[in-house]
Amino acid sequence: MIKNMAAEFKKFIMRGSVIDMAVGIIIGGAFTKIVNSMVADIMMPPLGLLLGKVDFSNWFVVIKQGATEGPYASLAAAQAAGATTLNIGTFLNAVISFLIVAFCIFLLIKGINKLNTHKEEAAPAPTTKKCPYCCTDIPLEATRCPNCTSELK
């Protein structure tokens, strides 16, 4: 029974869709790290300078003081003191990262949809016509209707 389950599991794992999904998850994780670094290390510092030298990673609100009372110079200092904080800057970085990843996925799906759009096939040329007298379908080359024997022009 265990050998049978192991064989079924191996068959399941070796299916192409499972392997494709695993590769997608690994690449997605790496892509997310790149986007997070781009937001935290490249986008937020200049934005902080534009807004008056604000360091977004240290945007926090103290809800409960820690063992040593604040004010705390940084989020790390507040956490080291055991303070309970709302980490607004970390959340803002996560939102911006999400928006960038979502936009990239949107562009990817848009490109895939563009590739999958097929041109509509032209309708085949007609091979029959209607008899003007009895309204039955007859071949285009016919000179006389086989049903009503009318002569056709």
N, C-alpha and C positions, 0 to 999 in steps of 0.2 A: 504494500500500500504506500509506504514512504517512497519507494523507488518510482511508483507511478506518479505520485504528486511531484516529485523532483523532476521527472521527465516533462510533465505538463507545465511546471514553472519554467523550465529551460525553454520549452517551445514558446511560451508566452513572452519571455524576456527577449528572445531572438527575433521576434516579429519586428519588421521595419519600423512600424509606427511607434513602438515603445523606445527603440533606440533613437529615433528622430526626436521624440519628446525629451529624452534624457539630454541629448546634445543641446536642444533648445533651452532647457533649464540651466545648463552649465553656462552657455553663452549669455543668457539673460542675467545670471548672477554677476558675471564679469562686466557686462554692460552697465549694470546698476552701480557697481563700484566706480566705474569710470565717470558716470553721470554724477554720482555723489561727490566725487573729488572735484569735478568741474564746477559744481555749484559752490561747494565749501571753499575751495582753494582759488578759483579763478573769477567766479561771478560775484560772490558776496563781498570780498575785500574792496573792489572798486565801488560797489553799491554803498558799502558802509562809509567810504570816504566822501561820496557824494552827499550822503545824509548826515554829515558832521562827524566823521570818524567813529561811527557806531560799529562795534564788533557784534554781528548778529549771533555768533555762537555763544556769546555771553549775555544775551538778552534773556533775563529770567526775572521771576517775581518770587520773593520768599513768602511762603504760606505760613510756615512755622519755623521759628528760630532753632538753630542747632545747639550743640553743647556750648559753643562759644557764640556770643551774640554778634550780629552783623553790624554795620553793613559789610558785605562780602565783596572783595575786589573782582572775583570771577565766579563762574559757575562751579569750577573745580574746587575753589575754596569753600563755597557754600556746601557742596556735597561732602567735602572732607570734614566739615564741622557737623555734619549730620542734619543739615537744614532740609526741610521739605520745600521743593521749588516747582514752579511752573516754568518749563523750559521753552519759552516762546521762540527763541532763535533757532533751536534745534528743530522745532516743529516747522518753522518757516523754511529752513533748509530742506526738510523732508517734502514739504508741499511743492517747492520749486523743482526738486528732483523728480517727483512724481509727474509734474506737468511736462517736463522735458521728455521723460520716458514715454508718457502717453502720446505726446506729439510725434515722437519717433515711430511708435507703433502705428499711429494713424497714417503717417507717410508710407510705412511699409505695407500696410493693408491697402492703401490707395494704389500703390504701385502694383501689387498683386492683382487687384481687381481690374486694373488697366490691362494687364497682361492676359487675364482670363476673358476679357470682353471679345467676343467673336463677332465678326462682321456678319450681318444677316445674309443668308444665302439668297441669291436671286431666285425668284419663282421660276419653275421650269416653263419653257415655251409651250403654249397650248398645242395639243395634237388633235383637238376636235373643234367643231363649230356647231351652232344650232341651225337646224333647218328652219327657214323663215315661215314655212307653211304648217308643219306639225310639231315644231319645237323639240325635236329629239336630237340627241348628240350624234353627229356623223363625222367621219374623218375629214381633215382639211382638204385633202385632194379629191374628194368625191365631187362628181359633176351632177349626180342624180341621187336623191334621198332614197335609201333602201326601204324606208317604211311607207312613205306616201307616194313614191316614184315621181315626185316633182323634179323638174329640171332646175338646177342651181346655176347661178351666174358666177 
